[in-house]
Amino acid sequence: MTKENKFKLRLATDEQLFQEWKGDLPEITDSDKQKLERVKASYFNLAKRPLLEEIVKMVVLSPLLDLEGFYLPPFYSQSEESVEIIDEDEGVVIRGKIDVLVIQDQFWVIVIESKRAKFSLEPGIPQALAYMLANPNPEKPLFGLVTNGSNFIFLKLVKQEVPYYALSDEFTLRRGNDLYTVLGILKRLGQLLIEGN
């Protein structure tokens, strides 16, 4: 049974449900752009060898969350349990983990370990939705970010009689200024979280 069937969860067909990642995003300063270019260069240098999830968090995710200010008041965060994912590649078992960081009970950050850049974002999406569905504040929209360090996708969940979720486009370090867009979306979501509280 899929999570969609189990939780009566539906993918929204109305693009209006998740407009927060589109349009005029908050401005990224030149200083932020320089820092993001350094993050990108660091990632590509380290990606020459298999990247472990701790390195992904340290080199890519932590600087992004710091640039947005998610480590400062009024935000708070907590870690959740890791979930293991397993895939077999040419007879070799590859294990990975999904780690979860919750920011202010409304924003879930799901990190998929990127050994051999093998794991796509797909295993993290249902995991993020399951965590989001368990949130005790059904009156507020919930947001999520799933990343493996080089790829990023944002989620929005609206709890109603039938909960609906929507996904952003997938962003990647390998395409132009996508990292600028990711930071812009994080800034927009940060503003929404502050306004919502």
C-alpha positions as CSV (number, residue, x, y, z in Angstrom):
1,M,0.0,0.0,0.0
2,T,1.4,3.4,-1.0
3,K,1.6,6.2,1.5
4,E,-0.9,8.1,-0.7
5,N,-3.5,5.3,-0.3
6,K,-2.7,4.7,3.4
7,F,-3.1,8.4,4.4
8,K,-5.6,9.4,1.7
9,L,-3.0,11.8,0.5
10,R,-3.4,13.4,-2.9
11,L,-0.9,15.1,-5.3
12,A,-2.4,18.5,-6.1
13,T,-3.2,19.1,-9.7
14,D,-3.9,22.8,-9.1
15,E,-0.6,24.6,-9.5
16,Q,-1.9,27.4,-7.3
17,L,-1.5,25.2,-4.2
18,F,2.3,25.8,-4.1
19,Q,3.1,29.2,-5.4
20,E,5.7,30.0,-2.7
21,W,8.6,28.6,-4.7
22,K,7.7,30.6,-7.9
23,G,7.7,34.2,-8.9
24,D,9.6,37.0,-7.3
25,L,11.8,35.4,-4.6
26,P,13.7,37.5,-2.1
27,E,16.8,39.0,-3.4
28,I,20.1,37.2,-3.1
29,T,22.9,39.5,-2.2
30,D,26.3,39.5,-3.9
31,S,27.8,38.3,-0.7
32,D,25.3,35.4,-0.6
33,K,26.1,34.6,-4.3
34,Q,29.9,34.4,-3.5
35,K,29.2,32.0,-0.6
36,L,26.9,29.9,-2.7
37,E,29.6,29.7,-5.5
38,R,32.0,28.5,-2.8
39,V,29.5,25.9,-1.6
40,K,29.1,24.6,-5.1
41,A,32.9,24.5,-5.7
42,S,33.4,22.7,-2.4
43,Y,30.7,20.1,-3.3
44,F,32.2,19.4,-6.7
45,N,35.7,19.0,-5.3
46,L,34.5,16.6,-2.6
47,A,32.2,14.7,-5.1
48,K,35.3,13.2,-6.8
49,R,35.0,10.6,-4.1
50,P,31.9,9.0,-2.6
51,L,30.1,11.6,-0.4
52,L,28.8,10.6,2.9
53,E,25.7,12.2,4.3
54,E,27.6,14.0,7.1
55,I,29.8,15.8,4.5
56,V,26.7,16.7,2.4
57,K,25.2,18.3,5.5
58,M,28.3,20.1,6.5
59,V,29.3,21.4,3.0
60,V,25.9,22.1,1.4
61,L,23.0,22.1,3.7
62,S,24.4,23.8,6.8
63,P,25.7,26.8,4.8
64,L,22.2,27.2,3.1
65,L,20.3,27.0,6.4
66,D,22.8,29.4,7.9
67,L,22.5,31.9,5.1
68,E,18.7,32.0,5.6
69,G,19.1,32.4,9.3
70,F,17.4,29.1,10.3
71,Y,19.9,28.7,13.2
72,L,18.9,32.0,14.8
73,P,15.7,33.1,16.7
74,P,12.9,33.0,16.1
75,F,13.7,29.6,14.6
76,Y,14.6,26.5,16.4
77,S,15.4,23.0,15.1
78,Q,15.5,19.4,16.2
79,S,16.8,16.2,14.7
80,E,14.6,13.2,14.2
81,E,15.6,9.6,13.8
82,S,17.4,8.4,10.7
83,V,15.8,5.9,8.3
84,E,17.9,3.5,6.3
85,I,17.5,2.9,2.6
86,I,19.1,0.0,0.8
87,D,19.7,-0.5,-2.9
88,E,21.6,-3.2,-4.8
89,D,24.0,-2.0,-7.5
90,E,25.6,-4.8,-9.6
91,G,25.5,-7.2,-6.7
92,V,26.8,-4.7,-4.2
93,V,24.5,-3.6,-1.4
94,I,24.6,0.2,-1.0
95,R,23.2,1.6,2.2
96,G,22.1,5.1,2.8
97,K,20.3,7.1,5.4
98,I,17.6,9.7,5.5
99,D,18.1,12.2,8.2
100,V,15.5,14.7,9.2
101,L,15.8,18.2,10.7
102,V,12.6,19.9,11.8
103,I,12.6,23.7,11.9
104,Q,9.8,25.4,14.0
105,D,7.5,22.4,13.6
106,Q,6.5,23.6,10.1
107,F,9.5,22.9,7.9
108,W,11.1,19.5,7.4
109,V,14.5,19.1,5.9
110,I,15.2,15.6,4.6
111,V,18.8,14.7,3.8
112,I,19.5,11.6,1.7
113,E,23.0,10.2,2.0
114,S,24.5,10.5,-1.4
115,K,27.0,7.6,-1.6
116,R,28.1,7.3,-5.3
117,A,25.4,9.9,-6.0
118,K,23.2,6.8,-6.2
119,F,20.1,7.8,-4.3
120,S,17.6,10.0,-6.0
121,L,15.3,12.3,-4.1
122,E,12.4,9.9,-4.6
123,P,12.8,7.8,-1.4
124,G,12.9,11.1,0.6
125,I,9.6,12.5,-0.7
126,P,7.2,9.9,0.9
127,Q,9.4,10.0,4.1
128,A,9.0,13.8,4.3
129,L,5.3,13.6,3.7
130,A,4.9,11.0,6.5
131,Y,6.7,13.3,8.9
132,M,4.7,16.3,7.8
133,L,1.4,14.4,8.2
134,A,2.2,13.6,11.8
135,N,2.5,17.4,12.6
136,P,0.0,18.4,15.3
137,N,-0.8,21.8,13.7
138,P,-3.2,20.9,10.8
139,E,-4.4,24.5,10.4
140,K,-1.0,25.6,8.9
141,P,0.5,24.6,5.6
142,L,3.7,22.6,6.1
143,F,6.8,22.7,3.9
144,G,9.7,20.4,3.3
145,L,13.0,20.2,1.5
146,V,14.5,16.9,0.2
147,T,18.1,17.0,-0.8
148,N,21.0,14.6,-1.6
149,G,23.5,17.5,-1.6
150,S,23.4,18.1,-5.4
151,N,19.6,18.0,-6.0
152,F,16.8,19.8,-4.2
153,I,13.0,19.6,-4.2
154,F,10.5,21.5,-2.1
155,L,7.2,20.1,-0.8
156,K,4.1,21.7,0.5
157,L,1.4,19.9,2.4
158,V,-2.1,21.3,3.2
159,K,-4.1,19.2,5.7
160,Q,-7.7,19.2,4.9
161,E,-10.3,16.4,4.9
162,V,-8.2,14.9,2.2
163,P,-4.6,16.2,2.6
164,Y,-3.0,17.6,-0.6
165,Y,0.7,18.0,-1.4
166,A,2.6,19.7,-4.2
167,L,6.1,19.6,-5.3
168,S,8.4,22.3,-6.7
169,D,10.6,21.7,-9.7
170,E,13.8,19.8,-9.0
171,F,16.9,22.0,-8.7
172,T,20.5,20.9,-9.1
173,L,24.0,22.3,-8.4
174,R,24.8,21.3,-12.0
175,R,22.6,23.8,-13.6
176,G,23.4,27.5,-13.7
177,N,22.0,29.5,-10.8
178,D,19.8,26.8,-9.3
179,L,21.5,27.2,-5.9
180,Y,20.5,30.9,-5.9
181,T,16.9,29.8,-6.5
182,V,17.1,27.3,-3.6
183,L,18.3,30.0,-1.3
184,G,15.6,32.4,-2.5
185,I,13.0,29.7,-1.8
186,L,14.4,29.1,1.7
187,K,14.3,32.9,2.3
188,R,10.6,33.0,1.2
189,L,9.7,30.0,3.4
190,G,11.6,31.6,6.3
191,Q,9.5,34.8,5.9
192,L,6.3,32.7,5.8
193,L,7.2,30.8,9.0
194,I,7.9,34.1,10.8
195,E,4.7,35.6,9.6
196,G,2.7,32.4,10.5
197,N,3.9,32.6,14.1
